[in-house]
Amino acid sequence: MRFHPKGGRSNPPDRWPRRPVVRINRSTFARTAPAALGGLLSGYAALAAAELVSAAVRPEAGPVTAVGGAAIDRTPPALKDWAIRHFGTDDKLVLQLGILAVLGLLAVALGLLALRHRRTGAAGVLLFGAVGGAAALTRPDSTGPADVLPSLAGALAGAGLLYLLTGLLTAPRTAPAPGGGSGWNRRGFLAAAGAGALTATAAGALGRRLGASRGRDAAATRDAVRLPAPASPAAPLPRGASLRVPGISPFTTPNADFYRVDTALVVPRLSADTWRLRIHGRGVSRPRTYTYADLLGRDLIERDVTLTCVSNEVGGPYAGTARWLGVPLAGLLREAGVRPPSQGGPADQLVARSTDGMTLGSPVEEVMDGRDALLAVGMNGEPLPFEHGFPVRMLVPGLYGYVSACKWIQDIELTTFDAYDPYWVKRKWARRAPIKTQARIDTPKPFARLGVGPVTVAGVAWAQHRGIDRVEVRVDEGPWEQADLAAEDSADTWRQWSYPWRAAPGGHTLTVRATDRTGTVQTEERTRTIPDGASGRHSVVVSVD
């Protein structure tokens, strides 16, 4: 007999309550990993089949692209700006990788679910296929019911493979497993899994090959383009417009370095031979449809213009200058009978529609006020790159890109701001968006360690269609000192500047501000990009040893 430590007697050892014994069914445990693998393989097969079918239908109808586009459409502006700020032009790649990661986790979960409920797991794959098909069918660029086919084919392939593999995991073998138990058909499972993986890989490779073939056809039409000489060429870059300061942004941004901010997960590759542009709407007495050859046959003008994205933070990289070749947009509108509101025209908004479903709204008055608003066909001496809108894009100097720089344009409708809200206005961005006066320090970089003595502080400033009149630099809380301005190319381009600074030891804050030709001084008030562009003054902190 034993006594409890606090007194009294306790039960004898053979009468103490026993802890429940958890017995692990080794057969079930051994099937968990294969079930997860079966789910992943089924998801892989679904995506591969969808890729193959989307190559035949159109790449934008693929489930990852369609769901990703729907996610972009529903992303809050603050989250969108965060993604652009942290990932830059890789934001779409990050989104796609995120979608694939989520799909992988869901595929594993469906594989485990199918181990207990075979039909329910397969039905789950079909459900996600339905989501992809619905996303494709409801996209603004949807071409009709055929857009559901990639998701449908993928769902059927994935569900069928999952049902097959799960059956091999749950059906007993004819011979007993070692140590007893029903076991499962390992050999059959591995054979089916291997065959499924090989078939999916082949289907995906074929889909990519077919998609690349379609892209090559479009590229061939671009390669065949011979841009005509402009009837009104751009003036040569003035002497002294481009400063020779290491670290400063070049005056003309190379095409490969030009920023790209849009919502297209798949870059549209349009054929110049089949491209069309329609002009119609309120106040259009003579609706027109133009081909690419029609535009090239007109009198083209060539102009240097700096574009800026509304998502550009103070000091950010989303601004660039290119030499654009194109057709004056105002002339096309007048030929269609359009008059600006100041001349009695009934339409005050021009809605540009892209082949990817994007809609942008520009004020008709600004488009027709004499500035060089263009339907551009060339960029820095070559046809537009696909990433920047080939075959034709629109641009209006002085307005942020989200209201003026429609890429892959295919439709222009004249309407009113009261009658229609384009894509970004529906997401709480401003209807009208003139570019704000800004200056940026390109060199020295933030947190640079400098030596004592002469240092050249330099950068760019812009106030498109108004022009830069003055740039000033302040060191710490000292007085504003005037910087040296490079020669001006035009009021529609940025302007380089430099400031000679004799650096003293210690930590310092360098701040820049610009003044445009209207006398407006760049404000120090910091605002976010939404609703009409960021404001504030750019500063960098440096150390001098």
C-alpha atoms as one frame of an Amber mdcrd trajectory, in Angstrom:
protein
   0.000   0.000   0.000   1.230   3.521  -0.896   0.424   6.810   0.808  -0.302
  10.016  -1.032   2.289  12.720  -0.269  -0.372  14.870   1.337  -1.692  12.029
   3.422  -4.144   9.252   2.887  -3.819   6.247   0.706  -3.597   6.050  -3.019
  -4.733   3.319  -5.312  -2.336   0.455  -5.727  -0.253   0.660  -8.917  -2.371
  -1.879 -10.720  -5.509   0.192 -10.055  -4.185   3.627 -11.058  -6.101   5.160
 -14.026  -4.259   4.424 -17.264  -3.596   7.037 -19.953  -5.298   6.284 -23.261
  -2.922   4.768 -25.762  -2.878   6.512 -29.152  -2.358   3.947 -31.810  -1.143
   5.155 -35.188  -2.478   3.346 -38.175   0.773   2.885 -40.022  -1.047   2.201
 -43.266  -2.933   5.523 -43.085   0.191   7.434 -42.044   2.172   5.940 -44.909
  -0.453   7.147 -47.364  -0.507  10.791 -46.179   2.631  11.869 -48.022   1.583
  10.155 -51.277  -1.835  11.818 -50.956  -0.214  15.258 -50.639   1.983  14.431
 -53.611  -1.064  13.312 -55.563  -2.726  16.652 -54.852   0.328  18.574 -56.088
   0.562  16.457 -59.234  -3.119  17.011 -59.901  -2.681  20.783 -59.555   0.342
  20.637 -61.852  -1.635  18.661 -64.430  -4.504  21.157 -64.215  -2.218  24.125
 -64.866  -0.417  22.335 -67.699  -3.652  21.399 -69.444  -4.949  24.938 -68.995
  -1.746  26.341 -70.494  -2.062  24.099 -73.523  -5.675  25.081 -74.178  -5.053
  28.779 -73.494  -2.373  28.729 -76.199  -5.101  27.726 -78.635  -7.719  30.129
 -77.240  -5.646  33.115 -76.048  -2.972  33.402 -73.340  -4.973  35.919 -71.314
  -7.693  33.300 -70.729  -5.404  31.063 -68.660  -6.633  30.624 -65.066  -3.533
  32.081 -63.368  -3.657  35.154 -65.608  -7.426  35.555 -65.272  -7.447  35.124
 -61.488  -4.380  37.365 -61.175  -6.084  40.062 -63.232  -9.184  39.812 -61.069
  -6.981  40.113 -57.973  -5.326  43.244 -59.378  -8.735  44.753 -60.125  -9.784
  44.232 -56.507  -6.520  45.273 -54.871  -6.941  48.354 -52.636  -4.938  51.343
 -53.929  -2.799  51.426 -50.787  -1.764  47.793 -51.281  -1.109  48.419 -54.985
   1.210  51.313 -54.140   2.958  49.189 -51.517   3.590  46.462 -54.088   4.950
  48.917 -56.665   7.096  50.606 -54.032   8.652  47.355 -52.792   8.705  45.194
 -55.913   8.769  47.776 -58.692   8.118  46.340 -62.136   8.413  42.823 -60.627
   5.085  43.248 -58.829   3.275  41.082 -61.393   5.819  38.288 -61.055   5.420
  38.383 -57.271   1.631  38.201 -57.663   1.860  35.207 -60.000   4.267  33.400
 -57.690   1.922  34.102 -54.801  -1.031  32.664 -56.724   0.977  29.541 -57.570
   2.013  29.131 -53.923  -1.609  29.374 -52.757  -2.698  26.920 -55.445   0.036
  24.524 -54.311  -1.184  24.608 -50.719  -4.775  24.129 -51.819  -3.736  21.206
 -54.020  -2.050  19.519 -51.048  -5.165  20.079 -48.934  -7.394  18.600 -51.638
  -5.091  15.601 -51.922  -5.388  14.935 -48.196  -9.136  15.473 -48.314  -9.481
  13.014 -51.186  -7.737  10.363 -49.099 -10.875  10.211 -46.936 -13.462  11.606
 -49.346 -12.350  10.737 -52.833 -15.187  12.358 -54.736 -15.179  15.486 -52.595
 -11.473  16.069 -53.274 -11.974  15.724 -57.029 -15.000  18.018 -56.814 -12.792
  20.601 -55.094 -10.518  20.685 -58.138 -13.548  21.205 -60.363 -14.678  24.048
 -58.102 -11.391  25.902 -58.506 -11.630  25.366 -62.238 -15.033  27.022 -62.137
 -13.517  29.992 -60.287 -10.841  30.354 -62.968 -13.408  30.077 -65.755 -15.643
  32.694 -64.136 -12.671  35.042 -63.712 -11.711  34.639 -67.376 -15.269  35.129
 -68.607 -15.820  38.305 -66.565 -12.517  39.995 -67.432 -12.927  43.289 -69.351
 -10.974  41.836 -72.281 -12.981  38.606 -72.467 -13.747  37.544 -76.033 -16.638
  35.243 -75.141 -17.509  31.761 -73.834 -14.323  30.239 -75.284 -12.387  31.943
 -72.470 -13.673  29.346 -69.988 -12.140  26.458 -71.935  -8.605  26.633 -70.426
  -9.917  26.524 -66.850 -12.444  23.819 -67.754  -9.814  21.627 -69.406  -7.457
  22.117 -66.493 -10.118  21.277 -63.937 -11.099  18.071 -65.722  -7.477  16.953
 -66.086  -6.638  17.737 -62.450  -9.802  16.163 -61.025  -9.400  13.040 -63.138
  -5.782  12.522 -62.072  -6.575  13.129 -58.404  -9.469  10.660 -58.536  -7.229
   8.040 -60.156  -4.313   8.478 -57.743  -6.566   8.508 -54.686  -8.176   5.301
 -55.862  -4.776   3.630 -55.923  -4.137   4.877 -52.380  -7.436   3.638 -50.952
  -7.999   0.393 -52.858  -6.565  -2.676 -51.072  -3.855  -4.677 -52.754  -4.456
  -8.257 -53.719  -1.480  -9.316 -51.594  -1.314  -8.379 -47.898   1.130  -5.715
 -46.831   4.139  -6.770 -44.775   3.212  -6.956 -41.112  -0.499  -7.180 -41.830
  -2.995  -4.588 -42.967  -4.502  -3.948 -46.353  -1.717  -1.651 -47.637  -2.066
   0.197 -50.915  -0.985  -0.162 -54.487   2.422   1.522 -54.347   3.555   0.288
 -57.718   0.346   1.363 -59.428   0.405   4.753 -57.683   3.997   5.477 -58.655
   3.361   4.392 -62.244   0.242   6.591 -62.533   1.934   9.524 -60.817   4.944
   9.287 -63.122   2.790   9.021 -66.213   0.683  11.969 -65.072   3.751  14.111
 -64.399   5.282  13.294 -67.785   2.027  13.955 -69.639   1.502  17.262 -67.814
   5.080  18.344 -68.544   4.641  17.525 -72.228   1.321  19.383 -72.360   2.806
  22.440 -70.661   5.821  22.435 -72.986   3.564  22.177 -76.023   1.395  25.003
 -74.710   4.415  27.242 -74.213   5.664  26.369 -77.675   2.320  27.222 -79.277
   2.132  30.451 -77.263   5.646  31.383 -78.320   4.695  30.674 -81.935   1.821
  33.142 -81.704   4.166  35.662 -80.160   6.680  35.128 -82.953   4.000  35.845
 -85.546   3.260  39.177 -83.886   6.975  39.893 -83.543   7.419  39.223 -87.248
   4.940  41.988 -88.080   6.849  44.348 -85.783  10.174  43.401 -87.361   8.721
  44.157 -90.771   7.770  47.725 -89.819   9.812  50.476 -91.435   8.972  53.712
 -89.695   8.684  56.636 -92.115  10.627  59.812 -91.639   8.655  62.362 -89.626
   7.104  65.296 -91.419   7.972  67.327 -88.307  11.162  65.930 -86.762  12.205
  66.667 -83.198  14.841  69.356 -82.871  18.337  68.107 -82.046  18.991  67.914
 -78.326  20.322  71.346 -77.325  23.965  71.571 -76.427  24.274  71.376 -72.675
  20.941  69.586 -72.147  22.714  66.402 -71.069  25.132  66.840 -68.164  28.207
  64.661 -67.825  27.772  63.890 -64.158  28.329  60.292 -62.999  25.164  58.867
 -61.470  22.682  61.265 -63.069  19.784  59.851 -65.103  20.463  60.097 -68.846
  18.367  62.701 -70.599  16.904  60.060 -72.942  15.874  56.858 -71.211  16.780
  53.714 -73.197  13.793  51.562 -74.099  15.106  48.651 -72.030  15.308  50.890
 -68.934  12.023  52.752 -69.392   9.661  52.119 -66.503   6.657  49.866 -66.991
   3.634  50.113 -64.699   0.387  48.523 -65.897  -2.037  45.760 -64.936  -1.274
  43.314 -67.772   0.011  40.004 -66.384   0.571  38.842 -69.959   2.006  41.469
 -72.297  -0.355  41.684 -75.299   1.385  40.747 -78.536  -0.726  42.252 -81.258
  -0.181  41.909 -84.971   0.291  45.149 -86.834  -1.557  43.594 -89.772  -4.803
  43.017 -87.885  -4.737  45.989 -85.479  -7.595  48.494 -85.755  -8.501  51.748
 -83.993 -12.068  52.976 -83.792 -13.051  56.587 -82.997 -16.695  57.147 -82.063
 -19.017  58.665 -79.457 -20.586  61.982 -78.536 -19.824  64.795 -80.914 -18.244
  62.430 -83.451 -20.075  63.281 -86.676 -17.805  61.103 -88.807 -16.833  57.890
 -86.967 -13.548  56.473 -88.208 -11.632  53.215 -88.130  -7.887  53.235 -88.816
  -5.390  50.508 -89.596  -1.728  50.580 -88.655  -0.830  51.270 -92.289  -3.284
  54.217 -92.271  -1.400  55.844 -89.410   2.026  55.251 -90.935   0.796  56.855
 -94.138  -0.058  60.144 -92.423   2.194  63.075 -91.602   3.989  61.967 -88.433
   5.604  64.187 -85.847   8.550  63.395 -83.584   8.787  64.828 -80.092  10.754
  64.374 -76.865   8.285  63.853 -74.018   8.783  62.865 -70.378   6.180  60.440
 -69.031   5.447  60.045 -65.321   3.397  57.434 -63.478   0.989  58.593 -60.792
   2.370  55.810 -58.561   5.755  57.535 -58.513   6.683  58.389 -54.938   8.685
  61.544 -54.227  12.141  60.791 -55.594  10.865  57.612 -57.242  12.017  55.988
 -60.499   8.768  55.951 -62.495   9.574  58.808 -64.851  11.440  58.681 -68.140
  12.027  60.585 -71.361  11.848  59.155 -74.862  11.742  60.458 -78.427   8.278
  59.517 -79.649   7.055  59.268 -83.247   3.349  59.413 -83.910   0.189  60.932
 -85.305  -1.163  64.118 -83.699  -4.292  62.992 -81.904  -6.071  66.328 -82.148
  -5.964  66.135 -85.946  -7.635  62.724 -85.986 -10.340  63.968 -83.640 -11.053
  67.033 -85.775 -11.352  64.839 -88.863 -14.000  62.865 -86.956 -15.883  66.103
 -86.274 -14.873  66.463 -82.616 -14.760  69.943 -81.064 -13.334  70.673 -77.597
 -15.750  71.923 -74.921 -14.366  75.465 -75.259 -15.660  75.453 -78.843 -19.059
  73.990 -78.010 -18.234  70.296 -78.229 -20.583  68.044 -76.198 -17.868  65.651
 -74.968 -15.382  66.616 -72.252 -13.832  63.149 -71.743 -11.926  60.945 -74.167
 -12.047  57.292 -73.065  -9.193  55.208 -74.475  -9.624  51.418 -74.353  -6.789
  48.940 -74.486  -6.907  45.436 -75.883  -6.355  44.132 -72.321  -9.560  45.827
 -71.131  -7.935  48.856 -69.482  -9.845  52.156 -69.786  -8.286  55.591 -69.359
 -10.098  58.934 -69.331  -8.451  62.083 -70.685  -9.902  65.614 -70.749 -10.762
  66.514 -74.347  -9.808  70.148 -73.788  -6.208  69.277 -72.900  -5.906  66.762
 -75.729  -6.931  69.445 -78.250  -5.348  72.583 -76.720  -2.274  72.531 -78.966
   0.055  70.309 -76.960   1.666  67.344 -78.724  -0.849  64.658 -77.775   0.081
  61.617 -79.862  -0.909  58.207 -81.031   2.670  56.995 -80.896   4.052  54.304
 -83.209   7.757  54.769 -82.488   9.965  55.087 -79.417  13.600  56.186 -79.563
  13.942  55.413 -83.256  12.251  52.000 -83.379   8.690  50.629 -83.410   7.185
  50.556 -79.959   8.365  47.590 -77.877   5.525  45.211 -76.988   5.945  46.132
 -73.302   5.309  49.769 -74.164   2.254  49.363 -76.337   3.052  48.042 -79.819
   1.585  48.670 -82.270   0.113  51.976 -81.022  -0.110  53.789 -77.722  -1.442
  57.156 -76.663   0.343  59.869 -74.691  -0.589  63.399 -73.621   2.220  65.608
 -72.268   1.529  67.061 -68.842  -0.896  64.385 -67.618  -0.079  61.372 -65.474
  -0.049  58.101 -67.371  -3.190  56.669 -65.810  -5.315  59.329 -67.550  -3.364
  59.693 -70.781  -0.879  56.965 -71.726  -3.043  54.087 -72.957  -0.943  51.206
 -74.281  -2.215  48.675 -76.858  -4.987  51.135 -77.672  -7.835  49.932 -79.889
 -10.802  52.205 -79.193 -11.435  55.909 -78.522 -14.861  56.955 -77.325 -15.906
  60.563 -76.797 -18.151  60.955 -73.758 -18.434  63.016 -70.565 -16.928  62.724
 -67.110 -20.439  62.546 -65.666 -21.457  59.672 -67.937 -18.523  57.298 -67.501
 -15.919  56.401 -64.880 -12.802  54.721 -66.321 -10.825  51.999 -64.543  -8.807
  54.063 -62.064 -11.557  56.564 -61.287 -13.710  53.645 -60.150 -10.889  52.899
 -57.702 -10.993  56.406 -56.154  -8.249  58.078 -58.188  -8.817  61.623 -59.438
 -10.567  62.266 -62.746  -8.096  64.943 -63.791  -4.412  64.498 -63.070  -1.929
  67.156 -64.219   1.635  66.159 -63.327   2.942  67.917 -60.229   6.168  69.896
 -60.182   8.924  67.622 -58.889  12.699  67.419 -58.524  14.800  64.360 -57.709
  18.334  63.869 -56.421  20.062  61.149 -58.453  23.522  61.558 -56.957  24.741
  61.147 -54.281  22.607  58.149 -53.364  20.884  57.885 -49.971  23.270  56.932
 -47.136  26.314  57.432 -49.345  29.662  57.886 -47.598  31.524  60.808 -49.130
  34.896  62.372 -48.749  35.500  65.908 -47.489  35.653  68.485 -50.268  33.888
  69.155 -53.580  30.838  66.982 -54.288  28.466  67.381 -57.226  24.823  67.008
 -56.246  22.729  66.386 -59.372  19.426  65.084 -60.637  16.386  65.853 -62.759
  13.315  68.055 -62.382  10.050  68.043 -64.310   6.827  69.988 -64.714   5.574
  68.736 -68.065   3.918  71.279 -70.352   4.855  74.075 -67.940   8.624  73.761
 -67.869  11.219  74.126 -65.103  12.356  77.641 -64.262  14.559  77.069 -61.197
  15.982  74.311 -58.995  17.337  74.924 -55.500  19.259  72.776 -53.031  19.439
  73.064 -49.247  22.039  71.456 -47.003  20.579  70.566 -43.595  18.597  73.592
 -42.384  20.699  76.112 -44.283  19.518  78.571 -46.936  18.217  77.499 -50.319
  20.981  77.770 -52.941  20.277  77.928 -56.662  21.452  74.944 -58.699  22.819
  75.107 -62.229  20.224  74.111 -64.825  21.077  72.198 -67.969  19.771  73.565
 -71.252  16.055  72.969 -71.793  14.907  70.700 -74.601  11.224  71.601 -74.276
   8.612  72.321 -71.639   7.392  68.736 -72.067  10.660  67.142 -70.913  12.517
  66.951 -67.660  15.567  69.099 -67.059  18.852  68.045 -65.534  20.478  70.129
 -62.811  23.649  70.149 -60.703  24.897  71.873 -57.567  28.539  72.140 -56.452
  28.746  71.408 -52.724  31.800  71.583 -50.530  31.136  68.743 -48.142  32.119
  69.175 -44.493  32.593  66.271 -42.059  29.511  64.805 -40.396  26.041  63.651
 -41.346  24.042  65.880 -43.694  20.605  66.049 -45.283  20.399  67.299 -48.862
  17.002  68.552 -50.058  15.908  69.767 -53.483  12.942  71.771 -54.746  11.875
  73.004 -58.178   9.921  76.011 -59.429   7.974  75.808 -62.686   7.289  78.511
 -65.250   3.979  79.427 -63.672   5.893  80.410 -60.530   4.650  77.401 -58.562
   7.251  76.198 -56.051   7.358  72.495 -55.296   5.476  72.095 -52.039   7.030
  70.615 -48.924   3.691  69.097 -47.904   3.960  65.331 -48.131   1.016  63.502
 -49.679   0.590  59.943 -50.882   0.208  59.013 -54.522  -3.551  58.526 -54.312
  -5.679  60.313 -55.495  -3.672  62.532 -57.882   0.053  61.938 -57.367   2.561
  62.317 -54.558   3.863  65.680 -53.410   6.728  66.755 -51.171  10.445  67.442
 -51.484  13.074  64.816 -52.097  15.872  64.480 -49.535  18.855  62.183 -49.114
  20.967  61.628 -46.020  24.738  61.250 -46.513  27.812  60.882 -44.332  31.040
  62.789 -44.923  34.257  61.361 -43.480
